[in-house]
Amino acid sequence: MDTEQVKEYIGLNVRKVRGVAPLAADLQIPLDKLRKEFRRKEGLPLSRFILMTKVENAKKLLAETDKYCFEICFDVGFPRDDVGARIFKRVTGMTMLEYREEKRR
């Protein structure tokens, strides 16, 4: 299993990636193998990588577009806007609007 290909797939399909199990099914890789190999090679859990990819994409959209926060949450694949906003704040330490304002100063 090539973790670079997995990371590329996640990056290109971040909106539809809903978790590790659906990802394993899409890639036709056994779930346990995908989890273990990714963690061994990348040093972090695959679920964390997926989450961080979504947050990084949200950061980019917040800085570069005028889309509403709820639209960005859906664009990056969070199941609901409140979930996306809560995760974004937990990871970055600021709300989506605070992040946008800081990046546009």
Beta strands, then each sheet from edge to edge (+ up, - down):
end
